[in-house]
C-alpha cells in the first residue's frame, strides 16, 4: 500500500487490505525482517528522563486472595486505595515475574504475556486523591517497579480517591522482529494486558471498567502521547484504551467511570523525555502506520446483558498471586500426556460470557468463537470441535463452515456448554502444519483457532479491528491463567497460515477470520535455563488487607 493508494481508500478498505497482505500462506510468510541481530534488539523498557520518580513497594506475595476469589466480583472485601495497594495492582498486572538466564543471555518475564516476549504495551496511571501518590499522570516503569511523574494535576477537589490505567503500544518493539504483522500482535498484547489488569484488580477486591467516552486522539492527549517535545527523535506510542479502577464496588455499585480531568496543559507542568529504544532500525514498515491511522476512533459497548449461564464452579484453591506470578508460556509439551475431561470442560466454561473476571471488564457482545483441534482429552474423540460463544454466531458458523461437518454435542458435555463436534479425525498433523509447522500445536492436549466475526464489524467501524484482537487476547489470557491454576501451561501462537486454515474449515468469505491461535498441555521444562527473582535486592513489604 503506497501513500497515494491509501489516500484513495476508506479506513475500512485500508484495514481489509492490511489484514490480507499480512496473512501467512503455505507459500510465503508476511513481510518481515530477513535477519535478526539479537544483540541489537530494541530496549524492552521505556522510561522518561527528567521525571520525578516514586518507588513502589513490593508485597503482592503477601496477598492471601485465592484465584477463585479474584475471579469473582465481591469475592473478598476491597482493599483501601493507597500507594501500597496500587503498587500491588501494578506488580501483578504489568510488573516483572522473573528474570531468565541461559549462558550469557538474560531477559525479563512479565505478568502480562507478549508475542515474542517483546512487550510493546506501556502502562500509565492517572491518580486523583490517592494517598501517597501525587495527583496527575504517571508512567509505570516495570523494570524498577516505580512511577515516573509525567504531569502534575492542579485539581484540588475533595473528591474520593480514583485511579485510571491507560495503555499504549510501542509498535516498533514488535515490528523489529515480526515486520508488517506486528500491528496484529500489539493488539493481541493489549487484550492480554487488559486481562492481566482485571485479574490483578480482583486480587485486591477491586473491579475494572473500560472507559468508552474517549476517541483515540483524546486518549493520546490525556496520556501525553501527542507531545512532540517528549517523543522527539524516538519511537512513538499508539493510545489504546483507558480502564477505570473501582476500589469500592460493594458500596458504590454505579461508580464514576468517566474520563478524569485533563492534565494541566501548561508546558511547565509536563516533564520527561522518552528514551530511544532502537538507535539503528534496519527496516521501515509503512503499512503499520497506515492501519494504525485507519483504526483511530472509538466504539461503544454493544452488550445487552450477560447470557443466563449457571455460575462458574471454582475448583482451584491456588492463590491468585501464585497463579499470576507463576504463569509462563510453554516452549515444549509432553506429547503423551492426556488431559482429563473435567479440566478440559472447565477451561471451556471459563471462556463463556459471564459477569466474572475477565468478562465483566468487557463491554461488547462476544465476537470470538474458538475452533478446537483436540488431540488427547479423556472421553473425547480426537477431532475438530467448535465453541460458538453466542447463538447468532452458531447459526452463522454453520452456514459458513463445511457442509459435511457433524455439529453433534459429545456425550457427557455439560448441558449449558455450546460445544459441538465437527469432525472425528487425528488432526495433529493438520494442527502442526497450520501453525507454521510448530510442534507445540500438535504436542499439546489441544490447539485452537479463534475465529472472529469480521467483515461486517470492521466495515461499520474500523476501530473495532483493534477491539476484535483485544477480545482474542482476553480469551488467551483466560486460558493462560486457568491452565496454570490446573497445573498445566498454555502458549499463544501468532504464526499460522490464515487462509489455508479457512479453506480446511470451509470458510470462503471474510465473514469470519482467524485472529489468534493457542495451545494447552503439560509443559516440558528446560533445565538449562535459570530462573532468578524479578526484583533482586528489593525489600518486600508485608501487606495487610485493609477494607476500604
PyMOL commands that set and color helices and strands:
alter all, ss='L'
color gray80, all
select helices_A, chain A and resi 3-7+11-21+38-40+60-62+67-71+83-93+115-117+171-203+216-222+267-269+286-294+320-326+341-349+359-361+391-400+428-434+440-443+455-460+464-485+498-505
alter helices_A, ss='H'
color red, helices_A
select strands_A, chain A and resi 48-49+52-55+96-102+105-110+121-128+136-141+146-152+162-169+207-210+238-246+273-274+368-374+383-387+419-424+446-453+489-493+512-521+530-532
alter strands_A, ss='S'
color yellow, strands_A
deselect
rebuild
show_as cartoon
